[in-house]
């Protein structure tokens, strides 16, 4: 059975949570280098960008509020830039 837009966005919330937690200093990054942390954040930013571009289901064209996802992309990119 194909996923709905809501199901896809709900699954993508894990990436939002991770990015926000890393940025807020609440994600356990013990034992990771800054480069590894940045790579992890980048993978999640890339995942969100991919999800928001989906056309099957039509996430890209759906009118759902996607501000938490676009905000996490901005936060992740800023975090990487500030910690490179």
KOLSEKOL-390984 format. One record per residue: x, y, z of N, C-alpha, C, O in turn; residue number from 1; residue in three letters. Coordinates in nm, 2 decimals, decimal comma, padded with zeros to 4 digits. Layout:
<atoms>
<n.xx=X n.yy=Y n.zz=Z ca.xx=X ca.yy=Y ca.zz=Z c.xx=X c.yy=Y c.zz=Z o.xx=X o.yy=Y o.zz=Z resi=NUM resn=ALA>
...
</atoms>
This chain:
<atoms>
<n.xx=00,08 n.yy=-00,12 n.zz=00,00 ca.xx=00,00 ca.yy=00,00 ca.zz=00,00 c.xx=00,09 c.yy=00,12 c.zz=00,00 o.xx=00,19 o.yy=00,13 o.zz=00,08 resi=1 resn=UNK>
<n.xx=00,06 n.yy=00,22 n.zz=-00,08 ca.xx=00,13 ca.yy=00,34 ca.zz=-00,09 c.xx=00,12 c.yy=00,43 c.zz=00,03 o.xx=00,01 o.yy=00,43 o.zz=00,09 resi=2 resn=UNK>
<n.xx=00,22 n.yy=00,50 n.zz=00,06 ca.xx=00,21 ca.yy=00,59 ca.zz=00,18 c.xx=00,14 c.yy=00,72 c.zz=00,14 o.xx=00,14 o.yy=00,76 o.zz=00,03 resi=3 resn=UNK>
<n.xx=00,08 n.yy=00,78 n.zz=00,24 ca.xx=00,01 ca.yy=00,91 ca.zz=00,22 c.xx=00,11 c.yy=01,02 c.zz=00,25 o.xx=00,22 o.yy=00,99 o.zz=00,31 resi=4 resn=UNK>
<n.xx=00,08 n.yy=01,14 n.zz=00,21 ca.xx=00,17 ca.yy=01,25 ca.zz=00,24 c.xx=00,19 c.yy=01,26 c.zz=00,39 o.xx=00,30 o.yy=01,29 o.zz=00,44 resi=5 resn=UNK>
<n.xx=00,08 n.yy=01,25 n.zz=00,47 ca.xx=00,09 ca.yy=01,26 ca.zz=00,62 c.xx=00,19 c.yy=01,15 c.zz=00,67 o.xx=00,27 o.yy=01,18 o.zz=00,76 resi=6 resn=UNK>
<n.xx=00,18 n.yy=01,03 n.zz=00,62 ca.xx=00,27 ca.yy=00,92 ca.zz=00,67 c.xx=00,42 c.yy=00,96 c.zz=00,64 o.xx=00,50 o.yy=00,93 o.zz=00,72 resi=7 resn=UNK>
<n.xx=00,44 n.yy=01,01 n.zz=00,52 ca.xx=00,58 ca.yy=01,04 ca.zz=00,48 c.xx=00,63 c.yy=01,15 c.zz=00,57 o.xx=00,74 o.yy=01,15 o.zz=00,61 resi=8 resn=UNK>
<n.xx=00,55 n.yy=01,26 n.zz=00,59 ca.xx=00,60 ca.yy=01,37 ca.zz=00,67 c.xx=00,61 c.yy=01,33 c.zz=00,82 o.xx=00,71 o.yy=01,37 o.zz=00,88 resi=9 resn=UNK>
<n.xx=00,53 n.yy=01,24 n.zz=00,87 ca.xx=00,54 ca.yy=01,19 ca.zz=01,00 c.xx=00,68 c.yy=01,12 c.zz=01,02 o.xx=00,75 o.yy=01,13 o.zz=01,12 resi=10 resn=UNK>
<n.xx=00,71 n.yy=01,04 n.zz=00,92 ca.xx=00,84 ca.yy=00,96 ca.zz=00,92 c.xx=00,96 c.yy=01,06 c.zz=00,92 o.xx=01,06 o.yy=01,04 o.zz=00,98 resi=11 resn=UNK>
<n.xx=00,94 n.yy=01,17 n.zz=00,84 ca.xx=01,05 ca.yy=01,27 ca.zz=00,83 c.xx=01,07 c.yy=01,35 c.zz=00,96 o.xx=01,17 o.yy=01,41 o.zz=00,97 resi=12 resn=UNK>
<n.xx=00,98 n.yy=01,34 n.zz=01,05 ca.xx=00,99 ca.yy=01,42 ca.zz=01,17 c.xx=01,11 c.yy=01,37 c.zz=01,25 o.xx=01,16 o.yy=01,45 o.zz=01,33 resi=13 resn=UNK>
<n.xx=01,15 n.yy=01,25 n.zz=01,24 ca.xx=01,27 ca.yy=01,20 ca.zz=01,31 c.xx=01,39 c.yy=01,28 c.zz=01,27 o.xx=01,48 o.yy=01,31 o.zz=01,35 resi=14 resn=UNK>
<n.xx=01,40 n.yy=01,32 n.zz=01,14 ca.xx=01,52 ca.yy=01,40 ca.zz=01,10 c.xx=01,51 c.yy=01,54 c.zz=01,16 o.xx=01,61 o.yy=01,60 o.zz=01,20 resi=15 resn=UNK>
<n.xx=01,39 n.yy=01,60 n.zz=01,17 ca.xx=01,37 ca.yy=01,73 ca.zz=01,23 c.xx=01,41 c.yy=01,72 c.zz=01,38 o.xx=01,48 o.yy=01,81 o.zz=01,43 resi=16 resn=UNK>
<n.xx=01,37 n.yy=01,62 n.zz=01,45 ca.xx=01,40 ca.yy=01,60 ca.zz=01,59 c.xx=01,55 c.yy=01,59 c.zz=01,61 o.xx=01,61 o.yy=01,65 o.zz=01,70 resi=17 resn=UNK>
<n.xx=01,62 n.yy=01,51 n.zz=01,52 ca.xx=01,76 ca.yy=01,49 ca.zz=01,54 c.xx=01,84 c.yy=01,63 c.zz=01,51 o.xx=01,92 o.yy=01,66 o.zz=01,59 resi=18 resn=UNK>
<n.xx=01,80 n.yy=01,70 n.zz=01,41 ca.xx=01,87 ca.yy=01,82 ca.zz=01,38 c.xx=01,85 c.yy=01,92 c.zz=01,49 o.xx=01,94 o.yy=01,99 o.zz=01,53 resi=19 resn=UNK>
<n.xx=01,73 n.yy=01,93 n.zz=01,54 ca.xx=01,70 ca.yy=02,03 ca.zz=01,65 c.xx=01,77 c.yy=01,99 c.zz=01,77 o.xx=01,82 o.yy=02,08 o.zz=01,85 resi=20 resn=UNK>
<n.xx=01,78 n.yy=01,86 n.zz=01,80 ca.xx=01,85 ca.yy=01,82 ca.zz=01,92 c.xx=02,00 c.yy=01,84 c.zz=01,91 o.xx=02,06 o.yy=01,88 o.zz=02,01 resi=21 resn=UNK>
<n.xx=02,06 n.yy=01,81 n.zz=01,80 ca.xx=02,20 ca.yy=01,84 ca.zz=01,78 c.xx=02,23 c.yy=01,99 c.zz=01,80 o.xx=02,32 o.yy=02,03 o.zz=01,87 resi=22 resn=UNK>
<n.xx=02,15 n.yy=02,07 n.zz=01,73 ca.xx=02,16 ca.yy=02,21 ca.zz=01,74 c.xx=02,15 c.yy=02,27 c.zz=01,88 o.xx=02,21 o.yy=02,36 o.zz=01,92 resi=23 resn=UNK>
<n.xx=02,05 n.yy=02,21 n.zz=01,95 ca.xx=02,02 ca.yy=02,25 ca.zz=02,09 c.xx=02,12 c.yy=02,19 c.zz=02,20 o.xx=02,11 o.yy=02,23 o.zz=02,31 resi=24 resn=UNK>
<n.xx=02,20 n.yy=02,10 n.zz=02,15 ca.xx=02,30 ca.yy=02,04 ca.zz=02,25 c.xx=02,24 c.yy=01,93 c.zz=02,33 o.xx=02,31 o.yy=01,89 o.zz=02,43 resi=25 resn=UNK>
<n.xx=02,13 n.yy=01,88 n.zz=02,29 ca.xx=02,07 ca.yy=01,77 ca.zz=02,37 c.xx=02,08 c.yy=01,63 c.zz=02,31 o.xx=02,04 o.yy=01,53 o.zz=02,37 resi=26 resn=UNK>
<n.xx=02,14 n.yy=01,62 n.zz=02,19 ca.xx=02,16 ca.yy=01,49 ca.zz=02,13 c.xx=02,29 c.yy=01,44 c.zz=02,17 o.xx=02,39 o.yy=01,51 o.zz=02,18 resi=27 resn=UNK>
<n.xx=02,30 n.yy=01,31 n.zz=02,21 ca.xx=02,42 ca.yy=01,25 ca.zz=02,26 c.xx=02,52 c.yy=01,23 c.zz=02,15 o.xx=02,50 o.yy=01,14 o.zz=02,06 resi=28 resn=UNK>
<n.xx=02,62 n.yy=01,31 n.zz=02,14 ca.xx=02,72 ca.yy=01,30 ca.zz=02,04 c.xx=02,86 c.yy=01,26 c.zz=02,10 o.xx=02,96 o.yy=01,27 o.zz=02,04 resi=29 resn=UNK>
<n.xx=02,85 n.yy=01,20 n.zz=02,22 ca.xx=02,98 ca.yy=01,15 ca.zz=02,29 c.xx=03,05 c.yy=01,06 c.zz=02,20 o.xx=02,99 o.yy=00,96 o.zz=02,14 resi=30 resn=UNK>
<n.xx=03,18 n.yy=01,08 n.zz=02,18 ca.xx=03,26 ca.yy=00,99 ca.zz=02,10 c.xx=03,27 c.yy=01,03 c.zz=01,95 o.xx=03,34 o.yy=00,96 o.zz=01,88 resi=31 resn=UNK>
<n.xx=03,19 n.yy=01,13 n.zz=01,91 ca.xx=03,18 ca.yy=01,17 ca.zz=01,77 c.xx=03,27 c.yy=01,29 c.zz=01,75 o.xx=03,28 o.yy=01,38 o.zz=01,84 resi=32 resn=UNK>
<n.xx=03,34 n.yy=01,29 n.zz=01,64 ca.xx=03,41 ca.yy=01,41 ca.zz=01,60 c.xx=03,31 c.yy=01,52 c.zz=01,55 o.xx=03,20 o.yy=01,48 o.zz=01,51 resi=33 resn=UNK>
<n.xx=03,36 n.yy=01,64 n.zz=01,54 ca.xx=03,27 ca.yy=01,74 ca.zz=01,48 c.xx=03,24 c.yy=01,71 c.zz=01,33 o.xx=03,13 o.yy=01,73 o.zz=01,29 resi=34 resn=UNK>
<n.xx=03,34 n.yy=01,65 n.zz=01,26 ca.xx=03,31 ca.yy=01,62 ca.zz=01,12 c.xx=03,20 c.yy=01,51 c.zz=01,11 o.xx=03,12 o.yy=01,51 o.zz=01,02 resi=35 resn=UNK>
<n.xx=03,21 n.yy=01,41 n.zz=01,21 ca.xx=03,10 ca.yy=01,31 ca.zz=01,21 c.xx=02,97 c.yy=01,36 c.zz=01,24 o.xx=02,87 o.yy=01,32 o.zz=01,18 resi=36 resn=UNK>
<n.xx=02,96 n.yy=01,46 n.zz=01,33 ca.xx=02,84 ca.yy=01,52 ca.zz=01,37 c.xx=02,78 c.yy=01,60 c.zz=01,25 o.xx=02,66 o.yy=01,59 o.zz=01,22 resi=37 resn=UNK>
<n.xx=02,87 n.yy=01,67 n.zz=01,18 ca.xx=02,83 ca.yy=01,75 ca.zz=01,07 c.xx=02,78 c.yy=01,66 c.zz=00,96 o.xx=02,68 o.yy=01,69 o.zz=00,89 resi=38 resn=UNK>
<n.xx=02,84 n.yy=01,54 n.zz=00,94 ca.xx=02,80 ca.yy=01,45 ca.zz=00,83 c.xx=02,66 c.yy=01,39 c.zz=00,87 o.xx=02,58 o.yy=01,38 o.zz=00,78 resi=39 resn=UNK>
<n.xx=02,64 n.yy=01,36 n.zz=00,99 ca.xx=02,51 ca.yy=01,31 ca.zz=01,04 c.xx=02,40 c.yy=01,42 c.zz=01,02 o.xx=02,29 o.yy=01,38 o.zz=00,97 resi=40 resn=UNK>
<n.xx=02,43 n.yy=01,54 n.zz=01,05 ca.xx=02,33 ca.yy=01,65 ca.zz=01,03 c.xx=02,30 c.yy=01,66 c.zz=00,88 o.xx=02,19 o.yy=01,68 o.zz=00,84 resi=41 resn=UNK>
<n.xx=02,41 n.yy=01,66 n.zz=00,80 ca.xx=02,39 ca.yy=01,68 ca.zz=00,65 c.xx=02,31 c.yy=01,56 c.zz=00,60 o.xx=02,22 o.yy=01,59 o.zz=00,51 resi=42 resn=UNK>
<n.xx=02,33 n.yy=01,44 n.zz=00,64 ca.xx=02,24 ca.yy=01,33 ca.zz=00,59 c.xx=02,10 c.yy=01,36 c.zz=00,62 o.xx=02,01 o.yy=01,33 o.zz=00,54 resi=43 resn=UNK>
<n.xx=02,07 n.yy=01,41 n.zz=00,74 ca.xx=01,93 ca.yy=01,44 ca.zz=00,77 c.xx=01,87 c.yy=01,56 c.zz=00,70 o.xx=01,75 o.yy=01,56 o.zz=00,66 resi=44 resn=UNK>
<n.xx=01,95 n.yy=01,66 n.zz=00,67 ca.xx=01,91 ca.yy=01,77 ca.zz=00,59 c.xx=01,88 c.yy=01,72 c.zz=00,45 o.xx=01,78 o.yy=01,75 o.zz=00,39 resi=45 resn=UNK>
<n.xx=01,97 n.yy=01,64 n.zz=00,39 ca.xx=01,95 ca.yy=01,58 ca.zz=00,26 c.xx=01,82 c.yy=01,50 c.zz=00,25 o.xx=01,75 o.yy=01,51 o.zz=00,16 resi=46 resn=UNK>
<n.xx=01,80 n.yy=01,42 n.zz=00,36 ca.xx=01,68 ca.yy=01,34 ca.zz=00,37 c.xx=01,55 c.yy=01,43 c.zz=00,36 o.xx=01,46 o.yy=01,40 o.zz=00,29 resi=47 resn=UNK>
<n.xx=01,55 n.yy=01,54 n.zz=00,44 ca.xx=01,44 ca.yy=01,63 ca.zz=00,44 c.xx=01,42 c.yy=01,69 c.zz=00,31 o.xx=01,30 o.yy=01,70 o.zz=00,26 resi=48 resn=UNK>
<n.xx=01,52 n.yy=01,73 n.zz=00,24 ca.xx=01,51 ca.yy=01,80 ca.zz=00,11 c.xx=01,45 c.yy=01,70 c.zz=00,01 o.xx=01,37 o.yy=01,73 o.zz=-00,07 resi=49 resn=UNK>
<n.xx=01,50 n.yy=01,57 n.zz=00,02 ca.xx=01,44 ca.yy=01,47 ca.zz=-00,07 c.xx=01,29 c.yy=01,45 c.zz=-00,04 o.xx=01,22 o.yy=01,44 o.zz=-00,14 resi=50 resn=UNK>
<n.xx=01,26 n.yy=01,43 n.zz=00,08 ca.xx=01,12 ca.yy=01,41 ca.zz=00,12 c.xx=01,03 c.yy=01,52 c.zz=00,07 o.xx=00,92 o.yy=01,50 o.zz=00,01 resi=51 resn=UNK>
<n.xx=01,07 n.yy=01,65 n.zz=00,09 ca.xx=00,99 ca.yy=01,76 ca.zz=00,05 c.xx=00,98 c.yy=01,77 c.zz=-00,11 o.xx=00,89 o.yy=01,84 o.zz=-00,15 resi=52 resn=UNK>
<n.xx=01,06 n.yy=01,70 n.zz=-00,18 ca.xx=01,06 ca.yy=01,71 ca.zz=-00,32 c.xx=00,97 c.yy=01,59 c.zz=-00,38 o.xx=00,95 o.yy=01,58 o.zz=-00,50 resi=53 resn=UNK>
<n.xx=00,93 n.yy=01,50 n.zz=-00,29 ca.xx=00,85 ca.yy=01,38 ca.zz=-00,34 c.xx=00,73 c.yy=01,42 c.zz=-00,42 o.xx=00,67 o.yy=01,52 o.zz=-00,39 resi=54 resn=UNK>
<n.xx=00,71 n.yy=01,35 n.zz=-00,53 ca.xx=00,59 ca.yy=01,37 ca.zz=-00,61 c.xx=00,49 c.yy=01,25 c.zz=-00,60 o.xx=00,38 o.yy=01,25 o.zz=-00,65 resi=55 resn=UNK>
<n.xx=00,54 n.yy=01,14 n.zz=-00,54 ca.xx=00,45 ca.yy=01,02 ca.zz=-00,52 c.xx=00,48 c.yy=00,96 c.zz=-00,39 o.xx=00,57 o.yy=00,87 o.zz=-00,37 resi=56 resn=UNK>
<n.xx=00,41 n.yy=00,99 n.zz=-00,28 ca.xx=00,29 ca.yy=01,08 ca.zz=-00,29 c.xx=00,34 c.yy=01,22 c.zz=-00,31 o.xx=00,45 o.yy=01,26 o.zz=-00,29 resi=57 resn=UNK>
<n.xx=00,24 n.yy=01,31 n.zz=-00,34 ca.xx=00,28 ca.yy=01,45 ca.zz=-00,38 c.xx=00,30 c.yy=01,54 c.zz=-00,26 o.xx=00,22 o.yy=01,62 o.zz=-00,23 resi=58 resn=UNK>
<n.xx=00,41 n.yy=01,51 n.zz=-00,19 ca.xx=00,45 ca.yy=01,60 ca.zz=-00,08 c.xx=00,48 c.yy=01,74 c.zz=-00,13 o.xx=00,44 o.yy=01,84 o.zz=-00,07 resi=59 resn=UNK>
<n.xx=00,55 n.yy=01,75 n.zz=-00,24 ca.xx=00,59 ca.yy=01,88 ca.zz=-00,29 c.xx=00,47 c.yy=01,97 c.zz=-00,32 o.xx=00,47 o.yy=02,09 o.zz=-00,30 resi=60 resn=UNK>
<n.xx=00,36 n.yy=01,91 n.zz=-00,38 ca.xx=00,24 ca.yy=01,99 ca.zz=-00,41 c.xx=00,14 c.yy=01,99 c.zz=-00,31 o.xx=00,04 o.yy=02,06 o.zz=-00,32 resi=61 resn=UNK>
<n.xx=00,16 n.yy=01,92 n.zz=-00,20 ca.xx=00,06 ca.yy=01,92 ca.zz=-00,09 c.xx=00,06 c.yy=02,05 c.zz=-00,01 o.xx=00,17 o.yy=02,11 o.zz=00,01 resi=62 resn=UNK>
<n.xx=-00,05 n.yy=02,10 n.zz=00,03 ca.xx=-00,06 ca.yy=02,22 ca.zz=00,10 c.xx=-00,04 c.yy=02,21 c.zz=00,25 o.xx=-00,06 o.yy=02,31 o.zz=00,33 resi=63 resn=UNK>
<n.xx=00,00 n.yy=02,10 n.zz=00,30 ca.xx=00,03 ca.yy=02,08 ca.zz=00,45 c.xx=00,14 c.yy=02,18 c.zz=00,49 o.xx=00,22 o.yy=02,22 o.zz=00,41 resi=64 resn=UNK>
<n.xx=00,13 n.yy=02,22 n.zz=00,62 ca.xx=00,23 ca.yy=02,31 ca.zz=00,68 c.xx=00,36 c.yy=02,23 c.zz=00,69 o.xx=00,37 o.yy=02,13 o.zz=00,76 resi=65 resn=UNK>
<n.xx=00,46 n.yy=02,27 n.zz=00,62 ca.xx=00,59 ca.yy=02,21 ca.zz=00,62 c.xx=00,70 c.yy=02,29 c.zz=00,68 o.xx=00,82 o.yy=02,27 o.zz=00,67 resi=66 resn=UNK>
<n.xx=00,66 n.yy=02,39 n.zz=00,76 ca.xx=00,75 ca.yy=02,48 ca.zz=00,82 c.xx=00,85 c.yy=02,42 c.zz=00,92 o.xx=00,97 o.yy=02,46 o.zz=00,92 resi=67 resn=UNK>
<n.xx=00,81 n.yy=02,31 n.zz=00,99 ca.xx=00,90 ca.yy=02,25 ca.zz=01,08 c.xx=01,01 c.yy=02,18 c.zz=01,00 o.xx=01,13 o.yy=02,17 o.zz=01,05 resi=68 resn=UNK>
<n.xx=00,98 n.yy=02,13 n.zz=00,88 ca.xx=01,08 ca.yy=02,06 ca.zz=00,80 c.xx=01,17 c.yy=02,16 c.zz=00,73 o.xx=01,29 o.yy=02,14 o.zz=00,73 resi=69 resn=UNK>
<n.xx=01,12 n.yy=02,27 n.zz=00,67 ca.xx=01,20 ca.yy=02,37 ca.zz=00,61 c.xx=01,29 c.yy=02,44 c.zz=00,71 o.xx=01,40 o.yy=02,48 o.zz=00,69 resi=70 resn=UNK>
<n.xx=01,23 n.yy=02,46 n.zz=00,83 ca.xx=01,31 ca.yy=02,52 ca.zz=00,94 c.xx=01,42 c.yy=02,43 c.zz=00,99 o.xx=01,53 o.yy=02,48 o.zz=01,01 resi=71 resn=UNK>
<n.xx=01,40 n.yy=02,30 n.zz=00,99 ca.xx=01,51 ca.yy=02,21 ca.zz=01,03 c.xx=01,62 c.yy=02,21 c.zz=00,92 o.xx=01,74 o.yy=02,20 o.zz=00,96 resi=72 resn=UNK>
<n.xx=01,58 n.yy=02,22 n.zz=00,80 ca.xx=01,68 ca.yy=02,23 ca.zz=00,69 c.xx=01,77 c.yy=02,35 c.zz=00,71 o.xx=01,89 o.yy=02,34 o.zz=00,71 resi=73 resn=UNK>
<n.xx=01,71 n.yy=02,46 n.zz=00,74 ca.xx=01,78 ca.yy=02,59 ca.zz=00,76 c.xx=01,87 c.yy=02,58 c.zz=00,89 o.xx=01,98 o.yy=02,61 o.zz=00,88 resi=74 resn=UNK>
<n.xx=01,81 n.yy=02,52 n.zz=00,99 ca.xx=01,89 ca.yy=02,50 ca.zz=01,12 c.xx=02,01 c.yy=02,41 c.zz=01,10 o.xx=02,12 o.yy=02,44 o.zz=01,14 resi=75 resn=UNK>
<n.xx=01,98 n.yy=02,30 n.zz=01,02 ca.xx=02,09 ca.yy=02,21 ca.zz=01,00 c.xx=02,20 c.yy=02,27 c.zz=00,92 o.xx=02,32 o.yy=02,25 o.zz=00,95 resi=76 resn=UNK>
<n.xx=02,17 n.yy=02,34 n.zz=00,81 ca.xx=02,27 ca.yy=02,41 ca.zz=00,73 c.xx=02,35 c.yy=02,51 c.zz=00,81 o.xx=02,47 o.yy=02,52 o.zz=00,79 resi=77 resn=UNK>
<n.xx=02,28 n.yy=02,59 n.zz=00,89 ca.xx=02,34 ca.yy=02,69 ca.zz=00,97 c.xx=02,44 c.yy=02,62 c.zz=01,07 o.xx=02,55 o.yy=02,67 o.zz=01,10 resi=78 resn=UNK>
<n.xx=02,39 n.yy=02,51 n.zz=01,13 ca.xx=02,47 ca.yy=02,44 ca.zz=01,23 c.xx=02,60 c.yy=02,39 c.zz=01,16 o.xx=02,71 o.yy=02,41 o.zz=01,22 resi=79 resn=UNK>
<n.xx=02,59 n.yy=02,33 n.zz=01,05 ca.xx=02,71 ca.yy=02,28 ca.zz=00,98 c.xx=02,80 c.yy=02,40 c.zz=00,94 o.xx=02,92 o.yy=02,39 o.zz=00,96 resi=80 resn=UNK>
<n.xx=02,75 n.yy=02,51 n.zz=00,89 ca.xx=02,83 ca.yy=02,63 ca.zz=00,86 c.xx=02,90 c.yy=02,68 c.zz=00,98 o.xx=03,02 o.yy=02,72 o.zz=00,97 resi=81 resn=UNK>
<n.xx=02,83 n.yy=02,69 n.zz=01,09 ca.xx=02,89 ca.yy=02,74 ca.zz=01,22 c.xx=02,99 c.yy=02,65 c.zz=01,28 o.xx=03,07 o.yy=02,69 o.zz=01,36 resi=82 resn=UNK>
<n.xx=02,99 n.yy=02,52 n.zz=01,24 ca.xx=03,08 ca.yy=02,42 ca.zz=01,31 c.xx=03,17 c.yy=02,35 c.zz=01,21 o.xx=03,21 o.yy=02,24 o.zz=01,23 resi=83 resn=UNK>
<n.xx=03,20 n.yy=02,42 n.zz=01,11 ca.xx=03,30 ca.yy=02,37 ca.zz=01,01 c.xx=03,43 c.yy=02,43 c.zz=01,02 o.xx=03,53 o.yy=02,39 o.zz=00,95 resi=84 resn=UNK>
</atoms>
